Amino acid sequence: MRTDSLAPASRRARPYHAAMSDMVLGIIGGSGLGERLAGEFGASMQPVEVDTPFGRPSGPILTGDLLGTRVAFLARHGAGHLLNPSAVPYRANIFALKTLGVTHLIASGATGSLREHIHPGDIVLVDQFIDKTIGRARTFYDHAAVHVEFAEPVCPVMRRWLANAAAAEGLTFHNGGTYVCMEGPAFSTRAESEMHRAWGGDLIGMTALPEARLAREAEIAYALIGIPTDYDCWRPVSEGVPRESLLSEIIGNLNRASEASVRLIRAALRDPAPLRNTPSPAHEALALAIWSDKSRLDPAEVRRLRPLWHRRLRP
């Protein structure tokens, strides 16, 4: 692997474009898992500061080796969990990871369960999304017509890899589920929660979009580990249960699922061969997606977004 795929902390990150054989795994940690992963892996990794055309990412990106695989870790909500879901710099986060050579991305996120059989504390390998966000930038390509296919928003290669590892590890998991992404930061009304169930949603959260869509535009394979902490508000809470007890239960579910997710990532990384050897459809997302006349694109815009599309614009 080229030594400049992950820049050391002593210098500014430079654009890098890994061949598919040069796998670099990005990890975006959400509520619960972000702190746990930083504690697990942070001591052996180096922070890198990355500037992007879309501003700074949520925080420094921790880079290094994990079980023989090059890894770049980012806490989605920043140090101290100060960024609410609408304030997360999604474009800067994905652009920064692409700049560091990330080819595959595992994201996590705390959610509410919309299904009786998806118990709080389980983990869910999400395969579909419903986007209810408003006001968030959804694309990198503000000055070009770029239309990626998004029918299958999660990389099937990555989801199969994670599912096999979860089964081998004996974890309680659900292989597939539809994640409804709402704007927040307030939670759903009961009527909205019932509507999300009627739509076919299995989980409700606030952070997976536009993150997953931007990863596709960056030709990064993406997988999401959903961490249900409660049943959302569609399922009535037993009368007389103190609010403090409910909060403790939610935190306990978050911790339990986060621990399982760390075990899952470790187990999967013991055998990264399925990712190294099997191309992801996401890695060709821009092959037919650029509809603009390439000869008429603004050269400044071509340079600005070079880490994303340069190989698609070469003669």
FIDRENNU-291143 format. One record per residue (C-alpha): residue in three letters; x negated, y negated, z negated. Coordinates in steps of 0.02 Angstrom, whole numbers, padded with zeros to 5 digits, always signed. Example, Ala and Ser with C-alpha at 12.3 -4.5 7.8 and 13.67 -1.06 7.14 Angstrom:
ALA-00615+00225-00390 SER-00684+00053-00357 
//
This chain:
MET+00000+00000+00000 ARG-00063-00174+00036 THR-00128-00256-00121 ASP-00038-00420-00087 SER+00136-00341-00092 LEU+00155-00399-00271 ALA+00060-00556-00312 PRO-00035-00566-00478 ALA+00020-00695-00604 SER-00132-00802-00571 ARG-00073-00858-00399 ARG+00084-00914-00312 ALA+00177-00776-00222 ARG+00153-00770-00033 PRO+00275-00700+00095 TYR+00251-00515+00122 HIS+00345-00392+00230 ALA+00324-00212+00178 ALA+00337-00070+00301 MET+00468+00055+00247 SER+00328+00173+00192 ASP+00270+00035+00072 MET+00418+00052-00044 VAL+00436-00080-00179 LEU+00581-00059-00300 GLY+00668-00215-00364 ILE+00770-00206-00523 ILE+00895-00341-00571 GLY+00949-00321-00752 GLY+01115-00388-00808 SER+01193-00399-00980 GLY+01118-00269-01096 LEU+01011-00178-00972 GLY+00909-00332-00928 GLU+00847-00355-01107 ARG+00820-00168-01130 LEU+00721-00150-00969 ALA+00615-00302-01009 GLY+00575-00223-01177 GLU+00539-00053-01100 PHE+00431-00107-00955 GLY+00384-00288-00986 ALA+00224-00260-01086 SER+00139-00170-00942 MET+00193-00292-00806 GLN+00135-00463-00749 PRO+00250-00613-00724 VAL+00252-00698-00554 GLU+00326-00870-00522 VAL+00407-00885-00350 ASP+00469-01041-00261 THR+00600-01018-00126 PRO+00695-01131-00003 PHE+00843-01106-00120 GLY+00756-01161-00279 ARG+00683-01056-00418 PRO+00751-00884-00463 SER+00828-00846-00632 GLY+00656-00829-00709 PRO+00483-00756-00684 ILE+00481-00588-00594 LEU+00388-00451-00687 THR+00283-00347-00569 GLY+00180-00190-00588 ASP+00183+00000-00577 LEU+00316+00109-00656 LEU+00288+00297-00646 GLY+00182+00270-00490 THR+00306+00156-00399 ARG+00279-00029-00371 VAL+00417-00122-00463 ALA+00479-00302-00472 PHE+00599-00339-00616 LEU+00709-00493-00635 ALA+00831-00536-00775 ARG+00985-00601-00683 HIS+01043-00720-00820 GLY+00869-00786-00863 ALA+00780-00796-01029 GLY+00905-00803-01172 HIS+01050-00761-01055 LEU+01080-00947-01023 LEU+01145-00933-00843 ASN+01331-00896-00830 PRO+01387-00791-00680 SER+01428-00941-00572 ALA+01260-01025-00612 VAL+01150-00876-00565 PRO+01040-00930-00417 TYR+01084-00778-00311 ARG+01000-00837-00151 ALA+00840-00883-00240 ASN+00838-00715-00331 ILE+00855-00609-00174 PHE+00739-00719-00070 ALA+00605-00709-00206 LEU+00617-00520-00215 LYS+00606-00508-00025 THR+00453-00620-00029 LEU+00372-00498-00150 GLY+00399-00354-00030 VAL+00550-00273-00113 THR+00629-00142+00001 HIS+00752-00060-00120 LEU+00850-00144-00259 ILE+00938-00071-00411 ALA+01054-00195-00497 SER+01154-00173-00656 GLY+01301-00265-00729 ALA+01418-00257-00878 THR+01598-00231-00825 GLY+01772-00195-00887 SER+01850-00028-00841 LEU+02012-00031-00743 ARG+02038+00158-00754 GLU+02081+00270-00901 HIS+01956+00403-00846 ILE+01810+00279-00836 HIS+01767+00268-01019 PRO+01672+00123-01096 GLY+01493+00180-01118 ASP+01494+00282-00957 ILE+01393+00228-00806 VAL+01466+00203-00633 LEU+01371+00212-00468 VAL+01474+00082-00376 ASP+01506+00108-00189 GLN+01631-00030-00143 PHE+01670-00212-00184 ILE+01817-00332-00180 ASP+01760-00513-00179 LYS+01864-00637-00280 THR+01726-00764-00305 ILE+01748-00944-00250 GLY+01620-01080-00222 ARG+01465-00970-00217 ALA+01348-00978-00068 ARG+01374-00814+00027 THR+01237-00821+00157 PHE+01057-00872+00185 TYR+01095-00922+00365 ASP+01179-01091+00353 HIS+01113-01146+00524 ALA+01132-00987+00626 ALA+01270-00863+00666 VAL+01216-00704+00577 HIS+01347-00569+00549 VAL+01286-00415+00453 GLU+01394-00260+00440 PHE+01456-00235+00263 ALA+01584-00096+00273 GLU+01471+00012+00164 PRO+01395-00117+00047 VAL+01293+00005-00059 CYS+01149+00103+00015 PRO+01206+00286+00028 VAL+01026+00347+00015 MET+01000+00256-00150 ARG+01167+00308-00223 ARG+01134+00491-00181 TRP+00960+00476-00258 LEU+01031+00402-00418 ALA+01175+00527-00427 ASN+01056+00674-00411 ALA+00947+00603-00549 ALA+01097+00569-00662 ALA+01160+00747-00639 ALA+00989+00821-00674 GLU+00974+00713-00830 GLY+01145+00769-00892 LEU+01215+00593-00900 THR+01399+00550-00901 PHE+01424+00455-00739 HIS+01549+00422-00601 ASN+01484+00439-00424 GLY+01579+00299-00338 GLY+01695+00159-00389 THR+01763-00005-00326 TYR+01698-00160-00414 VAL+01809-00315-00412 CYS+01699-00469-00428 MET+01789-00620-00501 GLU+01720-00796-00525 GLY+01736-00810-00713 PRO+01672-00860-00836 ALA+01841-00832-00921 PHE+01906-00653-00916 SER+02063-00597-00823 THR+02242-00626-00873 ARG+02340-00466-00902 ALA+02435-00496-00740 GLU+02271-00514-00645 SER+02203-00357-00725 GLU+02356-00258-00670 MET+02339-00333-00496 HIS+02157-00277-00486 ARG+02212-00101-00531 ALA+02348-00106-00398 TRP+02217-00160-00270 GLY+02117-00002-00306 GLY+01986-00081-00418 ASP+01894+00031-00541 LEU+01784-00100-00624 ILE+01796-00288-00650 GLY+01640-00396-00661 MET+01570-00566-00615 THR+01396-00544-00540 ALA+01381-00414-00402 LEU+01432-00537-00266 PRO+01362-00625-00170 GLU+01209-00530-00233 ALA+01246-00370-00137 ARG+01291-00465+00022 LEU+01131-00567+00015 ALA+01028-00409-00009 ARG+01105-00342+00151 GLU+01061-00504+00243 ALA+00882-00483+00180 GLU+00878-00301+00242 ILE+00854-00237+00065 ALA+00938-00073+00017 TYR+01052-00107-00133 ALA+01129+00001-00269 LEU+01230-00053-00420 ILE+01244+00032-00589 GLY+01407-00026-00667 ILE+01411-00027-00858 PRO+01590-00028-00926 THR+01599-00100-01101 ASP+01789-00102-01126 TYR+01954-00071-01037 ASP+01982-00251-00984 CYS+02150-00322-01042 TRP+02268-00206-00945 ARG+02255-00078-01085 PRO+02335-00143-01247 VAL+02227-00145-01402 SER+02297-00056-01554 GLU+02381-00175-01674 GLY+02288-00220-01831 VAL+02114-00190-01761 PRO+02002-00335-01817 ARG+01919-00437-01680 GLU+01751-00406-01763 SER+01777-00218-01744 LEU+01820-00238-01560 LEU+01662-00340-01530 SER+01556-00212-01620 GLU+01634-00075-01513 ILE+01598-00171-01352 ILE+01417-00201-01403 GLY+01400-00017-01448 ASN+01468+00035-01277 LEU+01350-00087-01191 ASN+01201-00017-01286 ARG+01249+00162-01252 ALA+01272+00134-01065 SER+01113+00030-01056 GLU+01012+00169-01136 ALA+01086+00293-01013 SER+01043+00177-00868 VAL+00861+00164-00923 ARG+00855+00354-00932 LEU+00931+00361-00758 ILE+00804+00242-00682 ARG+00660+00334-00763 ALA+00727+00502-00705 ALA+00753+00440-00527 LEU+00578+00366-00518 ARG+00501+00535-00557 ASP+00541+00578-00377 PRO+00547+00425-00263 ALA+00520+00534-00108 PRO+00703+00524-00052 LEU+00687+00336-00037 ARG+00515+00340+00042 ASN+00562+00473+00169 THR+00742+00427+00215 PRO+00777+00263+00306 SER+00915+00157+00234 PRO+01043+00082+00354 ALA+01015-00084+00262 HIS+00838-00094+00330 GLU+00909-00122+00505 ALA+01047-00241+00452 LEU+00986-00385+00561 ALA+00948-00281+00716 LEU+01113-00331+00800 ALA+01172-00464+00678 ILE+01092-00623+00748 TRP+01219-00690+00872 SER+01137-00860+00897 ASP+01030-00893+01049 LYS+00861-00862+00969 SER+00773-00980+01089 ARG+00879-01123+01024 LEU+00854-01096+00838 ASP+00775-01243+00748 PRO+00589-01198+00725 ALA+00594-01274+00551 GLU+00737-01158+00504 VAL+00644-01009+00578 ARG+00495-01050+00468 ARG+00602-01085+00314 LEU+00681-00912+00320 ARG+00530-00821+00388 PRO+00523-00684+00253 LEU+00702-00633+00299 TRP+00706-00626+00488 HIS+00534-00650+00564 ARG+00522-00473+00634 ARG+00690-00496+00720 LEU+00635-00658+00804 ARG+00469-00601+00873 PRO+00461-00589+01065 
//
